[in-house]
């Protein structure tokens, strides 16, 4: 599982986000022009289906959280 920030430049189709919160959270942001807009924050252990569209997506773990993104 990742504990670093990761930018998925092209995210066609659905993906699965798995989170091990460890008391922290994973922030999911979408690129809008030159800005990043928060799409969701995940602060509990689990797995979620994300339909990310075509714009870049940034995943940022905070407070000890770890995550994995899979197609």
VEXDREN-2710 file (C-alpha; in Angstrom, 1 decimal):
% VEXDREN-2710
k/r/px/py/pz
1/UNK/0.0/0.0/0.0
2/UNK/1.1/3.5/-0.7
3/UNK/1.9/6.2/1.9
4/UNK/3.0/8.8/-0.5
5/UNK/1.1/11.4/-2.7
6/UNK/0.3/10.0/-6.1
7/UNK/-1.1/11.7/-9.2
8/UNK/-2.9/9.5/-11.7
9/UNK/-2.6/11.5/-15.0
10/UNK/-5.1/9.5/-17.0
11/UNK/-7.8/7.6/-15.1
12/UNK/-10.1/6.1/-17.7
13/UNK/-12.9/4.0/-16.3
14/UNK/-13.7/2.7/-12.8
15/UNK/-11.0/2.1/-10.2
16/UNK/-11.0/0.6/-6.7
17/UNK/-9.6/2.7/-3.8
18/UNK/-8.6/0.6/-0.8
19/UNK/-7.8/2.5/2.4
20/UNK/-6.2/1.5/5.7
21/UNK/-6.9/4.6/7.7
22/UNK/-4.6/4.0/10.7
23/UNK/-6.3/7.0/12.3
24/UNK/-5.6/9.2/9.3
25/UNK/-7.4/9.8/6.0
26/UNK/-6.9/9.8/2.2
27/UNK/-7.8/12.9/0.3
28/UNK/-8.9/12.5/-3.4
29/UNK/-8.7/15.6/-5.5
30/UNK/-9.4/16.3/-9.2
31/UNK/-7.5/18.8/-11.4
32/UNK/-9.6/21.7/-12.6
33/UNK/-7.4/23.9/-14.8
34/UNK/-4.3/24.6/-12.6
35/UNK/-6.2/24.1/-9.3
36/UNK/-6.9/20.9/-7.3
37/UNK/-10.5/20.5/-6.0
38/UNK/-11.3/18.0/-3.2
39/UNK/-13.6/15.3/-4.5
40/UNK/-13.8/13.2/-1.3
41/UNK/-12.0/12.2/1.9
42/UNK/-11.8/8.6/3.2
43/UNK/-11.1/8.2/6.9
44/UNK/-12.2/4.6/7.5
45/UNK/-10.8/1.3/6.5
46/UNK/-12.5/-0.1/3.3
47/UNK/-12.7/-0.2/-0.4
48/UNK/-14.7/2.0/-2.8
49/UNK/-15.4/2.1/-6.5
50/UNK/-14.4/5.4/-8.0
51/UNK/-15.3/6.5/-11.5
52/UNK/-12.6/9.1/-12.0
53/UNK/-13.3/10.4/-15.5
54/UNK/-10.5/11.7/-17.7
55/UNK/-8.9/14.5/-15.7
56/UNK/-5.9/13.9/-13.4
57/UNK/-6.6/12.6/-9.9
58/UNK/-4.4/13.2/-6.9
59/UNK/-4.4/10.9/-3.8
60/UNK/-2.9/12.3/-0.6
61/UNK/-2.6/10.2/2.6
62/UNK/-2.5/12.1/5.9
63/UNK/-2.0/11.0/9.5
64/UNK/-0.6/7.5/8.9
65/UNK/-3.1/6.4/6.3
66/UNK/-2.2/4.0/3.5
67/UNK/-4.0/3.3/0.2
68/UNK/-4.0/1.4/-3.0
69/UNK/-5.6/2.3/-6.4
70/UNK/-6.4/-0.6/-8.8
71/UNK/-8.2/-0.9/-12.1
END
